[in-house]
Amino acid sequence: MELQADMQKRLNRAIGQLTGVKAMIEDNRYCGDVLTQLAAAESAVRRVSEMVLAEHMRTCVVEEVRAGNDEVIDEVMALMRRFSK
């Protein structure tokens, strides 16, 4: 599945960035450089979260609504609030 491969690639990149941040902290590197790498890792993770949420809405949520379970909308709203912070 192409979406899954893309998410795996993005997660691997974020893991690599976090590993790099850990090494930078151990090496007592300049704080600005550490923060730049942390921002990049955070952005990568946030993008994967957005992708998972969109896929959840296209599949699971649509199926639940079609089955008559409108309560799933409340779940989606709660999930969206978590990621809008």
MODELLER restraints for C-alpha pairs under 7 A, 6 or more apart:
rsr = mdl.restraints
at = mdl.atoms
rsr.add(forms.Gaussian(group=physical.xy_distance, feature=features.Distance(at['CA:7:A'], at['CA:48:A']), mean=5.89, stdev=0.5))
rsr.add(forms.Gaussian(group=physical.xy_distance, feature=features.Distance(at['CA:10:A'], at['CA:44:A']), mean=6.16, stdev=0.5))
rsr.add(forms.Gaussian(group=physical.xy_distance, feature=features.Distance(at['CA:10:A'], at['CA:48:A']), mean=6.90, stdev=0.5))
rsr.add(forms.Gaussian(group=physical.xy_distance, feature=features.Distance(at['CA:11:A'], at['CA:45:A']), mean=6.68, stdev=0.5))
rsr.add(forms.Gaussian(group=physical.xy_distance, feature=features.Distance(at['CA:14:A'], at['CA:41:A']), mean=4.75, stdev=0.5))
rsr.add(forms.Gaussian(group=physical.xy_distance, feature=features.Distance(at['CA:14:A'], at['CA:44:A']), mean=5.75, stdev=0.5))
rsr.add(forms.Gaussian(group=physical.xy_distance, feature=features.Distance(at['CA:14:A'], at['CA:45:A']), mean=6.51, stdev=0.5))
rsr.add(forms.Gaussian(group=physical.xy_distance, feature=features.Distance(at['CA:17:A'], at['CA:37:A']), mean=6.44, stdev=0.5))
rsr.add(forms.Gaussian(group=physical.xy_distance, feature=features.Distance(at['CA:17:A'], at['CA:41:A']), mean=5.70, stdev=0.5))
rsr.add(forms.Gaussian(group=physical.xy_distance, feature=features.Distance(at['CA:18:A'], at['CA:41:A']), mean=6.41, stdev=0.5))
rsr.add(forms.Gaussian(group=physical.xy_distance, feature=features.Distance(at['CA:21:A'], at['CA:34:A']), mean=5.98, stdev=0.5))
rsr.add(forms.Gaussian(group=physical.xy_distance, feature=features.Distance(at['CA:21:A'], at['CA:37:A']), mean=6.39, stdev=0.5))
rsr.add(forms.Gaussian(group=physical.xy_distance, feature=features.Distance(at['CA:21:A'], at['CA:38:A']), mean=6.81, stdev=0.5))
rsr.add(forms.Gaussian(group=physical.xy_distance, feature=features.Distance(at['CA:24:A'], at['CA:34:A']), mean=6.57, stdev=0.5))
rsr.add(forms.Gaussian(group=physical.xy_distance, feature=features.Distance(at['CA:61:A'], at['CA:72:A']), mean=6.42, stdev=0.5))
rsr.add(forms.Gaussian(group=physical.xy_distance, feature=features.Distance(at['CA:64:A'], at['CA:72:A']), mean=6.72, stdev=0.5))
